[in-house]
Amino acid sequence: MAELRQEVEPGEVGLDPKALDRLDQHFAHYVDEGRLPGFLVAVSRGGRVAHLTTHGHRDVAAGLPVSADTLWRIYSMTKPITSVGALLLVEEGKLSLDDPVGRHLPAFAEPRVYVEGSGSDVRTRPAAGPMMIRHLMTHTAGLTFAFYHCHPVDALYRDAHLESAVLPGSDLAETVDVYARLPLQFDPGTQWNYSVATNVLGRVIEVVSGQPLDEFLAERVFRPLGMTDAGFRVTDQQADRLAELYGETDDGGITPIPGLPLLHGRPRFLSGSGGMAASAHDIHRFMELLRRRGELDGTRLLAPEKVDLMTSNHLPGGADLRSFGSHPAHDEPGNDGVGFGLGVSVVIDPSRTRAPAGLGTYGWSGVATTTFWIDPTRDLTVQFMTQVRPKTSQTMFPDLKRLVHEALTD
């Protein structure tokens, strides 16, 4: 186990301590009001942690406080890690961004696109072109999630029992085969739709590497980077550090979510989209790999050019998520001025973003209100950890970004 620690005083790296205190107080009010159980926030510049705060509880009923070594379910923050795993195979020449997915997963060899109908009465047509690895990594593959309720294909996912993106009782290979039997919402590469695509990418990694996803990432990413707690399971020794997960109630409070997998033992379904737990130290190490363009402490995982490729906007014509989104779920102010790279969002127009952000800032968030971002123009990295699944879209992150921005003095 390794624990994140503050390494430098804020003023030494261009951060205002009083503004950082305001940031802490802002989120402490959420805890005091019963809207968050507790939180961890870390702000670093030049790779050095200049601000680290823990507040509240990782388990309210048990009275266990948030600590620097608390473990968090990071959900969709798993996606950038899976994407780095795929880029390792690209770097080795075992995989190409332009490979048809069907080359590695034959069930996707002849994708079809939804035309009309519902239930068993659905008409489809052949896709205009193949689904490629780059489409998986940019969420332009035509796949979807069951929970959107925006398109008839979303309903087909629900009919296939994919409400949680996994076929109950199935492993990754079996679930991905179910995805492949369903029609696409659109021709690959023509729209953006956040989806189950990174689960498919995780299965591609398994086939190409010849290893289960958890073993591949542990061997090729976690161990080289010293991400000592990251993984798809929590050991008996780690279990008491795992934070309780809460859901938002109708009145804005929180309540524990019952019936969650405890993450003890190896899961049957290895979700490259959202299956990981990690500590703040693990996330800091991962951010440092990206900030340093593929190298950390003398260990190089990716060439600088691969990290640059990952963190550049890949939506055609410089489009952002709002304009290139496939349906109303993406038509929101938070998507203005934000494009998408290979597994991360990328700020392409700071004048249009909902919250202050430097050009080229990239990162991603998780459904339990976890987030990280890297601002290369300011050599700034930030992470925020708590464990609350909101009923609607996340509203805390714009405040977090504004408060961090107010702390910058140069």
N, C-alpha and C positions, 0 to 999 in steps of 0.2 A: 504494500500500500504506500502511495506517495500522496502528500497533502499540499494543496496550493497555499502559498504564503505570500504576503506582501514583501516586495524586494526593494522598493525605493519610495521616497517621500513624493507625494503628488507634485509639489512645486518644482522638484528637480526635473520633471519631464513635461512641464507645461500644462499642469492641471491645477485648478483652483480648489483647495480643500473645502472652502465654505460652500461652493457650488456642489461638491460631492456630498457634503453633509445634507444639503437640501434634497439631493437625490435619495439618500438613505431615509430621510424623514418622510418623503413623499410615499415611499413604499411601506414604511413602518405604519403609516396611517391605514393602509390596506389591511395590515395584520391586526391592528387595534380595532378596526371596524368589523373584523371577522370575514373579510373578503379574500384573504390569503392566509394559509397556515403559517408560512414563514418564507424566507427567500435567501438566496445568495446572489450577490452582484460583484463582479470583478472587472476592473478597467485597467488596461495595460498600454504602455507606449514603448515602442522600440523593443517589445518582447518582455519588458519588465513589469511585473504587477505593481501598480502604484496605488490601487484602492481595492480593498477586499472587505466586504461586509457580510456577515450572517446575522439573521434576525428571525425571531419567532421559532416555530416548531416544525420538525420534520414529521412528527406524529403528535397531534394535539392531545388526544385522549391519554396517551402514555406519558405526556409531558416531556418528550424527547426533543432537545433543541436542534435546530439546523447547525451543522458544523462544517468546517472546510472539507471534511472527508465524507459528507453525506453522498449517497448514491441516488441518482435521479433517473426516472424513465424518460428518455430523451425523444421517444417517438420519432417524428419525421426528421429530427436532426441526425438520424441514422442515414438518411439518403445521401448527404455529401460524403459520408465515410464509405458507403458502398460505391459511390461514383469514383472515389480515389482508388478503390480496389480494382474497378474496371480499367482505369487509366494505367495501373501497373501492368495489366495484361496487354494494353495497347502499346505501352513503352517496350515491352518484350517482343512485339510483333506477333503475338498470339491472337490478337483481336484488333479489329479496325472499326473506327466510328462509322465507316461506310459499309460494313458487313451487313447483309440482310439478316435480321433476327432468325429467319427460317433456316439459315445455314447452320446454326447451332441448336435451334429448337424447331424441329421440322413441323410442329403443329402450327407454326406461324408462317409457313411457306407460302400460303395463298390466302392472305387476309381479305376479308369482305367488309364492305361498308354498309351501314344501315341506310335504307331508303324510306320505308314506311311500315306501318303496322305495329302490333303489340302482341305480347304473349307468344303463343305458338304461330300466330299469323303475321310473320315478319318477312318483308322483302328486302333483299340485299343485292349488292352488285360487287364485282371484283374491285379491289382497291386500285387506284391509278398507278401506284408503284409500291415497291416493297417497304415494309417497316424495317428501318435500319437501327443500329445500335445508338447512333446519335439522336434518333427520335425518342428512344427510351430515356436517354440522359437529359433531354430538354423538355420532356413531357409534351411532345408533339406527335406521339405515336397513334393517337386516336382512341386510346384506352380511357377509362373513367373510374369513378368510385360509385358505389351503390347509394351513398347517403346524399348525393346532390339533389335528386328530385327535380332535375331541370330538363332531362332529355329522355326519350323512350329507352335508350340503351342503359341508362341508369336503372330503370325498372327491370330490365333483363338481368342485370347484375343481382338485383334483389331476388328475382325469381330463381336465380342459380344459387341462392343462399350465401351470397358474398357480402352480406351487410357489414361485416368487419374485415372485408378484403381477403378473407381466408375461408376456404371451404371447411366447415367444421370437421375436426378429426383428421384433416389431411396435412400432408407435408408440402414443402414449397413446390416440388415438381408436380404433384397432383393438382394443386391449386392453380398453378400457371397453365396447365393444360385446360382447365376450365375457362380461364381468361381467353385462351386461343380459340375456343369454340364459339365465343360470342362475337357479334359484329362490332366493328369500330364505329365511333361516332362520326369520323371524318377521315379523309385521305391523309396518310402520314405526312407530316411536315407542313400541313396547311393551316393549322390552328394550334393554340396552346390550351391544354386541359390537364391540370394537376390530377394525378391518377395513380393506379397500381403499377405504373411502368417500372419503378425501381425494384419491385418484387421480381418482375421479369428479368431485369438486369442482374439481380442476385442469382437467379437460376442460370443465366448465361455464364456468370463467373464460375459457378459450380461445374458446368459442363466443360468449359474451356480449361479450367485449372485442374479438373479431376479431384477436387476437394469439396467437402461441404462448406457452405458459406462461412459458418462460424470458425472453422479451422483455418480457412484461407485468410480471413481478416485478422485472426489472432496471430498467425505466423508472419504475415506480410505487412501488417499495419500496426497492430497494438504493441507487439513486443519490440519491434525496432524503434517505436516512438516512446516507449516507456508509459504507455497508457495502461497502467497496471490493474485498473478496476473495470475497464470497458469490456463489454461482451453481451451475449444473448442470455446469460444466466447469472444468478447471484448465488455464490457459494454459502455454505453454512457460516463461514467466518465473516462474510460480508453482510449477512442478512439483517443484522440489527442496525445497519447504516442506511438501508433502503427507505426512502421517504414514503409515507402513506400518500396515496393518490386520492384527491378530492374532486367532487363535481360541484358546479355552481348551482345553487337553488334558485327558485323563482324570485325570491326576495333579495337576491344578490349575495347571500351567504354561501357557505360551503358545507358539504357533507361527504364523509368517506364513500367511495364507490365500492359497493360489495361485489364479491365474486371474481375479483381480479386474479389472474395467474400470479403466483408468488415469485415467479422466475427462478424457483429452486429446481435444479435438474435441467437437463438440456431440453429445450422446447422441441416439439415435433415440427412446428412451422417456424422456419428461420426467416424472419421478415427483413429483407434488405431495405424496406420502406420505413419500418418503424419499430423494430424489435429490440433495440438496445437499451441498456442502462449504462451510466457512466458517472464519474465524479467530475467536479470542476477542474481538477488537475488534468484529467484525461482530455477534456475539451480544450483546455489551455494548450496542451501539447499538440492537439490536432490543429488548432488555429495557428500555432507557431510554424508547423509544417507548411501551411499555405502562405502565411505571411512571409516566410523565408524562401518561398518559391521552390518547395520540394525537398529541402534539406533541413535537418535539425541535429545539432550536436555531432556533426561529422557524418551523420547517416543520411545519404541521399536516396529517397524513394522515387522521386519523379524529376525529370528534367525541368528546368525553369519554364521552358516553352509549353510544357504540358499543363503546368499550373496556370500560366497565362491563358491558355486555351480554355481551361475549366472555368476561369473567372471572367471571361468575356461574354458579352451578349451574343447569343446564337439565334435570336428571333430575326426573321428576314426583314430587310429594309429598316433596321433599327427600331422595330416595333417594341412596344412595351406590353406587359401582361394584360393591361386593360383593353388595349386595342386589338390584340391578337388572341384574347381569350375566346373560348368557344361558346360560352353561354353566360347568363346573368350572374352566376356565382362569382365570376371574375370581374364583373363590372362594378368595381368599388374604388374609392379614392386612393386606398393604400397601394393600388397597382399602377398608379400614374407614375411615369418616369422610371419604372423599374422593369428591366428585361430579365432574361434567364440564360444562364450558362449551362455547364454540365453538372447539374445537381445543386446549384446555388442560384439565388437571385442576384442581380447585378444592377446597381444604380447607373442609369444612362443619361438622366436629365435631372440634376439636383434641384433645378428651379421648379419642378413639377411634383416632387415627392411630398408625401403627407407630413413627414417629419424631416428635420435637417439631416443631410447625408452628403458625404463627399462623393465626387464622381468616381465611379469604379468600386464603391463600397459593395461588398458581397457577403452573403451568409444565408442562414435559414433558421426556421423556428420549429418547435414541436407543439402538438395539440395540448399538452399539459402546461402551457405557458412558459416554455423554455425557449431561449433564443441565443444566437451568437452572431456577431458580425465583425468584419475586418475592413477598416478604412485605410487603403494604401496611401492616400494623399496625406493623411495625418499620422501614419504609422501607429494606428490605434486598433486595439482589439477589445471587445466587450462581450461578456456573457452574463446572462441572467437566468437563474434557476429557481423554480418553485414547482408545485404539483397540483394544479387546478385545471380541470377541463371546463372551459366556459360553455355556456349554452349557445352563444352566438360568436361572431368573429372576435378576435382578440383586440381589446381596446387599450391595454396597458403599454404596448410597445412604442407607440408614438410619443407618449410621455417620457418613457425611458430614453429614447433617442434625443428628445429635446433637452432633457436634463444633462445627459452626457455632453451634448454639444455646448451647453452653457458653461460647462466646466473647463472647456478648452481655452487656454490663454495664448496659444501660438499655433 
